[in-house]
């Protein structure tokens, strides 16, 4: 195991974002397997997506567009998946993380 002092910041940031994305995807009902619907929890997904949006928005200037673009794409995909999974979708600009990203349209 590498010492944390040897791990570049960009790696820590992107790994953290991927963990948030993965958790949000499961909570949006996007998990693989027959229990995906059981694992869906949109209240939890909203929190994770909002945290991810704030994290990605804050980190983007520090990590550069080459690394930030895929994170923003993944975030947008999750925001759209959340809207699709919601029985009563939020209005544009009111969805999870949109206070950081602006309105997300499909």
DRENPA-3360 file (N, C-alpha, C; in nm, 2 decimals, always signed):
BEGIN
1 = XXXXXXXX = +0.08/-0.12/+0.00/+0.00/+0.00/+0.00/+0.09/+0.12/+0.00 ~ +0.05/+0.22/-0.09/+0.13/+0.34/-0.10/+0.10/+0.43/+0.02 ~ +0.20/+0.50/+0.07/+0.19/+0.60/+0.17/+0.11/+0.72/+0.11 ~ +0.01/+0.77/+0.19/-0.07/+0.88/+0.14/+0.01/+1.00/+0.09 ~ +0.12/+1.02/+0.15/+0.21/+1.13/+0.11/+0.25/+1.11/-0.04 ~ +0.26/+0.99/-0.09/+0.30/+0.97/-0.23/+0.19/+0.98/-0.33 ~ +0.07/+0.99/-0.28/-0.05/+0.99/-0.38/-0.07/+1.13/-0.42 ~ -0.07/+1.15/-0.55/-0.10/+1.29/-0.61/-0.24/+1.33/-0.57;
9 = XXXXXXXX = -0.25/+1.46/-0.55/-0.38/+1.52/-0.52/-0.49/+1.49/-0.62 ~ -0.45/+1.49/-0.75/-0.55/+1.46/-0.85/-0.61/+1.32/-0.84 ~ -0.52/+1.23/-0.80/-0.57/+1.09/-0.78/-0.67/+1.08/-0.66 ~ -0.64/+1.15/-0.55/-0.73/+1.15/-0.43/-0.86/+1.21/-0.47 ~ -0.85/+1.32/-0.54/-0.98/+1.40/-0.58/-1.06/+1.31/-0.67 ~ -1.00/+1.25/-0.78/-1.08/+1.18/-0.87/-1.14/+1.05/-0.81 ~ -1.06/+0.98/-0.73/-1.11/+0.86/-0.66/-1.22/+0.90/-0.56 ~ -1.21/+1.01/-0.49/-1.32/+1.05/-0.41/-1.45/+1.07/-0.49;
17 = XXXXXXXX = -1.44/+1.14/-0.60/-1.55/+1.17/-0.68/-1.61/+1.04/-0.74 ~ -1.53/+0.95/-0.78/-1.58/+0.82/-0.83/-1.66/+0.74/-0.72 ~ -1.61/+0.75/-0.60/-1.69/+0.69/-0.49/-1.82/+0.75/-0.47 ~ -1.83/+0.88/-0.47/-1.96/+0.95/-0.46/-2.05/+0.92/-0.58 ~ -1.99/+0.91/-0.70/-2.07/+0.88/-0.82/-2.13/+0.73/-0.80 ~ -2.05/+0.64/-0.76/-2.09/+0.50/-0.75/-2.20/+0.49/-0.65 ~ -2.19/+0.55/-0.53/-2.29/+0.55/-0.43/-2.42/+0.61/-0.48 ~ -2.41/+0.72/-0.55/-2.53/+0.79/-0.60/-2.60/+0.71/-0.71;
25 = XXXXXXXX = -2.52/+0.64/-0.79/-2.58/+0.56/-0.90/-2.66/+0.44/-0.83 ~ -2.61/+0.38/-0.73/-2.68/+0.27/-0.66/-2.81/+0.33/-0.60 ~ -2.80/+0.44/-0.54/-2.92/+0.50/-0.47/-3.02/+0.55/-0.58 ~ -2.98/+0.58/-0.70/-3.07/+0.61/-0.81/-3.14/+0.49/-0.87 ~ -3.10/+0.37/-0.83/-3.15/+0.25/-0.88/-3.08/+0.20/-1.00 ~ -2.96/+0.24/-1.02/-2.88/+0.20/-1.14/-2.78/+0.09/-1.11 ~ -2.80/+0.02/-1.00/-2.71/-0.09/-0.97/-2.74/-0.21/-1.06 ~ -2.64/-0.29/-1.08/-2.66/-0.41/-1.15/-2.73/-0.52/-1.06;
33 = XXXXXXXX = -2.80/-0.60/-1.12/-2.86/-0.71/-1.04/-3.01/-0.69/-1.01 ~ -3.07/-0.80/-0.97/-3.21/-0.80/-0.94/-3.26/-0.72/-0.83 ~ -3.17/-0.68/-0.74/-3.21/-0.60/-0.62/-3.19/-0.45/-0.64 ~ -3.16/-0.41/-0.76/-3.14/-0.26/-0.79/-3.25/-0.18/-0.74 ~ -3.38/-0.22/-0.76/-3.49/-0.14/-0.72/-3.50/-0.13/-0.56 ~ -3.46/-0.24/-0.50/-3.46/-0.24/-0.35/-3.36/-0.15/-0.29 ~ -3.25/-0.13/-0.37/-3.14/-0.04/-0.32/-3.16/+0.11/-0.35 ~ -3.26/+0.13/-0.43/-3.29/+0.27/-0.47/-3.34/+0.35/-0.34;
41 = XXXXXXXX = -3.29/+0.47/-0.33/-3.32/+0.56/-0.22/-3.30/+0.70/-0.27 ~ -3.40/+0.76/-0.32/-3.38/+0.89/-0.38/-3.34/+1.00/-0.29 ~ -3.39/+0.99/-0.16/-3.34/+1.09/-0.06/-3.19/+1.09/-0.04 ~ -3.14/+0.97/-0.03/-3.00/+0.95/-0.02/-2.92/+0.99/-0.14 ~ -2.98/+0.96/-0.26/-2.92/+0.99/-0.39/-2.91/+1.14/-0.40 ~ -3.01/+1.22/-0.36/-3.01/+1.36/-0.37/-2.89/+1.42/-0.29 ~ -2.87/+1.37/-0.17/-2.76/+1.42/-0.08/-2.63/+1.39/-0.15 ~ -2.61/+1.27/-0.20/-2.48/+1.23/-0.26/-2.46/+1.31/-0.39;
49 = XXXXXXXX = -2.56/+1.33/-0.47/-2.54/+1.41/-0.59/-2.51/+1.55/-0.56 ~ -2.58/+1.61/-0.46/-2.55/+1.75/-0.42/-2.41/+1.76/-0.37 ~ -2.36/+1.67/-0.29/-2.22/+1.67/-0.24/-2.13/+1.66/-0.36 ~ -2.16/+1.57/-0.45/-2.07/+1.55/-0.57/-2.06/+1.68/-0.65 ~ -2.17/+1.74/-0.67/-2.18/+1.87/-0.75/-2.09/+1.97/-0.68 ~ -2.10/+1.99/-0.55/-2.02/+2.09/-0.48/-1.87/+2.05/-0.49 ~ -1.84/+1.93/-0.48/-1.71/+1.88/-0.48/-1.64/+1.90/-0.62 ~ -1.72/+1.86/-0.72/-1.67/+1.87/-0.86/-1.65/+2.02/-0.90;
57 = XXXXXXXX = -1.75/+2.10/-0.86/-1.74/+2.24/-0.89/-1.62/+2.31/-0.82 ~ -1.60/+2.27/-0.70/-1.48/+2.33/-0.63/-1.35/+2.28/-0.68 ~ -1.35/+2.15/-0.72/-1.22/+2.09/-0.76/-1.18/+2.12/-0.90 ~ -1.28/+2.14/-0.99/-1.25/+2.16/-1.13/-1.14/+2.26/-1.16 ~ -1.14/+2.38/-1.11/-1.03/+2.47/-1.14/-0.89/+2.42/-1.10 ~ -0.89/+2.33/-1.00/-0.76/+2.28/-0.95/-0.71/+2.17/-1.03 ~ -0.80/+2.09/-1.09/-0.76/+1.96/-1.15/-0.75/+1.98/-1.30 ~ -0.80/+2.09/-1.36/-0.80/+2.11/-1.50/-0.91/+2.04/-1.58;
65 = XXXXXXXX = -0.93/+2.09/-1.70/-1.05/+2.04/-1.77/-1.03/+1.90/-1.82 ~ -0.91/+1.85/-1.84/-0.88/+1.72/-1.88/-0.94/+1.61/-1.78 ~ -0.92/+1.65/-1.65/-0.97/+1.56/-1.55/-1.11/+1.59/-1.50 ~ -1.15/+1.72/-1.51/-1.28/+1.76/-1.46/-1.39/+1.73/-1.56 ~ -1.37/+1.73/-1.69/-1.47/+1.70/-1.79/-1.54/+1.57/-1.77 ~ -1.47/+1.46/-1.75/-1.54/+1.33/-1.72/-1.62/+1.33/-1.59 ~ -1.57/+1.40/-1.49/-1.64/+1.41/-1.37/-1.77/+1.49/-1.39 ~ -1.76/+1.60/-1.46/-1.88/+1.68/-1.49/-1.98/+1.60/-1.57;
73 = XXXXXXXX = -1.93/+1.52/-1.67/-2.02/+1.44/-1.75/-2.09/+1.33/-1.66 ~ -2.02/+1.27/-1.57/-2.08/+1.17/-1.48/-2.18/+1.23/-1.39 ~ -2.15/+1.35/-1.34/-2.24/+1.42/-1.26/-2.37/+1.45/-1.33 ~ -2.36/+1.50/-1.45/-2.48/+1.53/-1.53/-2.56/+1.41/-1.56 ~ -2.50/+1.30/-1.59/-2.57/+1.17/-1.61/-2.65/+1.13/-1.48 ~ -2.58/+1.15/-1.37/-2.65/+1.11/-1.24/-2.77/+1.21/-1.22 ~ -2.75/+1.34/-1.25/-2.86/+1.43/-1.23/-2.98/+1.40/-1.32 ~ -2.95/+1.36/-1.44/-3.06/+1.32/-1.53/-3.12/+1.19/-1.49;
81 = XXXXXXXX = -3.04/+1.09/-1.44/-3.10/+0.96/-1.39/-3.18/+0.99/-1.27 ~ -3.14/+1.08/-1.18/-3.23/+1.11/-1.07/-3.36/+1.17/-1.11 ~ -3.36/+1.26/-1.20/-3.48/+1.32/-1.25/-3.57/+1.21/-1.31 ~ -3.51/+1.12/-1.39/-3.59/+1.01/-1.45/-3.65/+0.91/-1.35 ~ -3.58/+0.89/-1.24/-3.62/+0.79/-1.14/-3.72/+0.85/-1.04 ~ -3.73/+0.99/-1.04/-3.83/+1.05/-0.95/-3.97/+1.05/-1.00 ~ -4.06/+1.01/-0.91/-4.20/+1.01/-0.95/-4.25/+1.15/-0.98 ~ -4.20/+1.25/-0.91/-4.23/+1.39/-0.93/-4.10/+1.46/-0.95;
89 = XXXXXXXX = -4.06/+1.47/-1.07/-3.93/+1.53/-1.10/-3.92/+1.68/-1.06 ~ -3.81/+1.72/-1.01/-3.78/+1.86/-0.98/-3.79/+1.95/-1.10 ~ -3.82/+2.07/-1.08/-3.81/+2.17/-1.19/-3.67/+2.19/-1.23 ~ -3.64/+2.22/-1.35/-3.50/+2.25/-1.39/-3.44/+2.36/-1.29 ~ -3.32/+2.34/-1.24/-3.26/+2.43/-1.15/-3.29/+2.40/-1.00 ~ -3.38/+2.31/-0.98/-3.42/+2.27/-0.84/-3.37/+2.13/-0.81 ~ -3.31/+2.05/-0.90/-3.27/+1.92/-0.88/-3.14/+1.91/-0.80 ~ -3.10/+1.79/-0.76/-2.98/+1.77/-0.68/-2.86/+1.83/-0.74;
97 = XXXXXXXX = -2.79/+1.91/-0.67/-2.66/+1.97/-0.72/-2.68/+2.09/-0.81 ~ -2.80/+2.12/-0.86/-2.81/+2.22/-0.96/-2.79/+2.36/-0.91 ~ -2.78/+2.38/-0.78/-2.74/+2.51/-0.72/-2.59/+2.53/-0.75 ~ -2.52/+2.42/-0.78/-2.38/+2.43/-0.81/-2.35/+2.43/-0.96 ~ -2.43/+2.35/-1.03/-2.41/+2.33/-1.17/-2.49/+2.41/-1.27 ~ -2.60/+2.46/-1.21/-2.70/+2.53/-1.30/-2.80/+2.42/-1.34 ~ -2.91/+2.46/-1.41/-3.01/+2.37/-1.45/-2.95/+2.26/-1.55 ~ -3.00/+2.14/-1.53/-2.96/+2.03/-1.62/-3.08/+1.99/-1.70;
105 = XX = -3.07/+1.99/-1.83/-3.17/+1.95/-1.92/-3.14/+1.82/-1.99 ~ -3.24/+1.73/-2.02/-3.21/+1.61/-2.09/-3.21/+1.63/-2.23;
% end
